[in-house]
Amino acid sequence: MKIPYPFVRLKESLAQDGLHTTVQKILHRVKAGKFRVRERYFQGADRDPDKVYRLWREKNALAAGDIEKMKEASHKLSYRPIMSIVIPVYKPDLHFFRRAVESVRGQAYPFWELCFCDDGSRDAAVGRTLRDLAGNDARIKLRVETKNGGIVSASQKAAGLARGEFIAFMDQDDLLSQDALFRVAELLNRDPSLDLIYSDNDKVDLSETHGEVYFKPDYSPDEFFCHNYIGHLSVLRKKIFDGIGGFLPGFDGAQDFEVLLRAVERTDRVAHLPYVLYSWRKTPGSTASSPAAKRYAYESGKRALEEFFRRKGEEVRVEETDEQGLYRCRFPVKGDPKVSVIRSPGAASGERARTFNRMAREAAGDHLIFLGEGLSPARPDWVESLLEPLQRNGVGIVGAKILGQGGAIREGGKVLGLQGQVGAAFRGVPENALIYNQPHRLIRNCSAVSWDAMLVSKELFERLGGFDEDMGDDYADADFCLRARRLGIWIVWTPFSVLRSSKAAERNAHGADPARANNFREKWKDVLARPDPFYNVNLSLRYTDFSPEVEG
């Protein structure tokens, strides 16, 4: 039996300090409002992430009979759109190809069609397999090319066979979960106006072992501009696909990313399904196996982003980061804005909001940077790195990364419901930690960021009425950000603006005031009743490292 972590800490304290001192420490923390049920943040430090995911899969596996129930429910749906699955084919491994096809044919939702374009494989076994499939199932359509035209050409020709109301993109050796299309159809019955739906995904190796799960946020444009996190499974309304001209030549390897970028220009009716509905096959030489395997794909993705912002009339410089496959979109700072840096002067507990509001009123800058006590820049370009994301249309608040003295992250954006009402993402996680999809190393959208390192225009600050002084030191920043979100304003956290915290600042952190915590809870009870849209419901609210929840 695993001993809960608080009891492990209690045992350690008793051994080191004795009973009297341990009791005094607990009483002091309770009186100060600093008592935490859990102080261990980084699950990945002592647990293999793939093992954690396997535990999650066991815990969340479909129950016996679920697929049969979904099959019955499919026929009772009032809206049953045909979904066209597009697969470009070129010299596939027939074993994995058949596995991919069977994953489609085994769908609980039967209203689909499968559209193949054989892109000049010129292989007798492949041709025979494709003809047999098309001959035995009227839902399977086939086009055969005599010459290889490339993945963009093959994808477009396969899409040309599609007659469904929605179109989905799939690789020739990947897998759909049996409930994939049913989950999409079920969501469309709740909201038929949706144009783009995407799901979580994982990877599967040659031995059929699943790992490297990607539990995604709801639509997060600034993260999307860092990499194609939408990926698979993505289901797009065919009318949108046709309206934007389908796949464009010249973006091989990033053709899905490029199409999705143009799609979100046409529609904001985007929804996320927090289910692992797609498994990306890891084979030697594939990008699923190694991000460096297809260098051209990342160059195509970079050009797709540049073209996207050119169409929008926004100046941008797209850079590839040290992390293969992750981009940084740098928006040149317009004009010569005056920035006022407002430092916390060590205000008394509960008085910081009032102090910041007064100092903001007196500030002469067009932009305000609020800084907590004991912070110093870790990089000389920290102000510019905060200003850059703010240049993108729709972004109103930007937060920086704060490191503790030991090199662990102290602030990585805020998550609603994490370790209480609001928690800091990646708190206690080493800066160089390996986390799937590197969420601590890319620009992300958040529900809130910390006022220990927050940039906002003075105009927006005044429009929102400043910080609510009834929220106290622990919740005024989150409350401020949630009011901005209510106006449709995007909030961004950037890992490229870095500050370092002194030990004194960490030691002097205030504990939560119960009365102020109640004020926040009552004011935002409707928001807090729902999962944080920029976090995933499958992720742990106990740990801060974006690891799957396996203990609840």
Order of alpha helices (4+ residues) and beta strands (2+ residues): alpha-alpha-alpha-beta-alpha-beta-alpha-beta-alpha-beta-beta-alpha-beta-beta-alpha-beta-alpha-alpha-beta-alpha-beta-beta-beta-alpha-beta-beta-alpha-beta-beta-beta-beta-beta-beta-alpha-alpha-beta-alpha-alpha-alpha
